[in-house]
Amino acid sequence: MALEKSNIYRLPWSKNDNPIGWLEVTDICNLQCLGCYRRKISGHKTLDQIKEEVLFLKRWRKVDNISIAGGEPLMHPQIMDAIAFMAQNDVKPIMLTNAVKLDKPTLVELKKAGLAGFTIHIDSNQGRPQWRDKNEAETNELRQHFADMIHEIGGLYLVFNSTVYPSTEQYIPEMVRWAQRNVERVNGMVFICFRTAPLEEEVTYQVGDGLVDARNLSYASETPMERAITSYEVHDLIKANVPEFDAAGYLGGTWKIDSIKWLTGAMVGTKHRMYGSVGPKTMELAQTGHHLFTGRYLAYLSKARVGGKIFWLSPLDKTLRAAYKRYLGDIVRHPLRLFSPIYVQTVGIIQAPDIMADGTADMCDSCPDMTYWNGELVNSCRMDEYRLFGGFVTVVDHAAAEVAK
Ligand code: SF4
């Protein structure tokens, strides 16, 4: 069935009530990923600055978790103290890392400090030594290395995210299949559709009426994108190759009525096979139930091993009911599988901002990755515009605007 917004659940998140808060502890990094939103300008934040941001996010956003981002957070000299402070303040610290500096002793220390889990960014356009000539499918070997190491320590949530480009999109199904084979180790996969801002003669960048030099933005590029991959396209590609996947929740765009900026689904299965997915009703129950009992919405399940009780919701959720029927059929054929633990594994798709012909940006509605900036919250993907030019940049493609008239 074609992806239709009206058939999936619009996540109830908003600016002041959002399970995710974004906190960059540093803008220093040890890799150079294509499409990165951050430049090195100010270096490491002090621990006092970090603590202030944690308390700000708690107070103004009701966060369930904080995405510790950068730059590369593992380069921050007081990262353990920052994590401990978050955990003591009852927010789940989730580290977004490229994992270059992640080894077993560091992992043990991070867990001891109170880290709840990781989102590890691995893709083939990061300039990683020894992985430069590998494609996304071959890069699964690196994902496997970290999945095994983190599983051995145990008790940590693990998602892999990957920026997808027209040249690497074809490998997405293989990455999803790899994650399925590792359902005991991997809680989810996230695919981020690559975007750049064009550096072309007919495109001007301005804050208010003043022109700014966009060459300072790390995501501005002189090489035009072959084409902009959309979340619909990534969804259809996964669905065609992994039919047990169904999307259940979304966030739209701030401008375009049909854009899907965040799309999420959760497959249900055992290490033997995936039986299907949860549907929008389960997604809704998870969000509203969690909010009812904790006062916060939910972005990350701390335990992927949910057990057979997930199927108790199947009378309310026809997508989950179909998965349950497949599960029962499988148990009849292989009775011993009754003793296999049941997991959920999420798949997320993010379509970064799109610039309209008149310069308007179609951002993620209720942006989950908002971050602290001078006493306010701003979209983290565009924070360098504030840091470099003091405000949100309007990008006007004069040629496209002429055509649109
Ligand atoms: S608008 Fe927010 S969620 Fe969307 S890409 Fe930017 S920071 Fe991320």
Boltz pocket constraint, residues with backbone or C-beta under 6 A from the ligand:
constraints:
  - pocket:
      binder: B
      contacts: [[A, 261], [A, 351], [A, 352], [A, 353], [A, 363], [A, 364], [A, 367], [A, 368], [A, 369], [A, 370], [A, 379], [A, 380], [A, 381], [A, 382]]
      max_distance: 6.0
